[in-house]
Structures are given as structure tokens and as C-alpha cells.
Amino acid sequence: MRALLWILFILVALIAFLQLASLAIVLIAAAFGIGGIESLSLMLAGGILVVAGLFAGVLLLRRKALSRLS
């Protein structure tokens, strides 16, 4: 179970990194007038979901660690 949580956490972190890279590309494109606000808003919404997933993963790992100390 612990290994599965670590794999899930690593996958979500990788997705977060790719999401940030995509957001940077969209922002650069927007600076040059390529694309629209729709793509930027979709990237931000996806980023919020990824951050929420990372936060949930950290809480799960922390809860598991605290339960072992008790």
C-alpha cells in the first residue's frame, strides 16, 4: 500500500511538472498574441486540480506517518 501511494505521489508530481511546463508555454504564446484566454484558463484549472492532488497525497502520507508514531 505504501509503495502504491509513493508511485501515485510521484505520478502526480510528474503531472504537476508537465502542467507547469505547459502553462509556461501557454503564457509565452499569450505574450506574443498566439492562442486565447480559453487555453490559459484551461491550464490554470488543470493546475489547480494537480495542486489539490499533491496536497491530498501529502496529507495521506503524513496521516500514515503519524499513525505509525502513535
Secondary structure, 3 states (H helix, E strand, C coil): CHHHHHHHHHHHHHHHHHHHHHHHHHHHHHHCCCCCHHHHHHHHHHHHHHHHHHHHHHHHHHHHHHHHHC
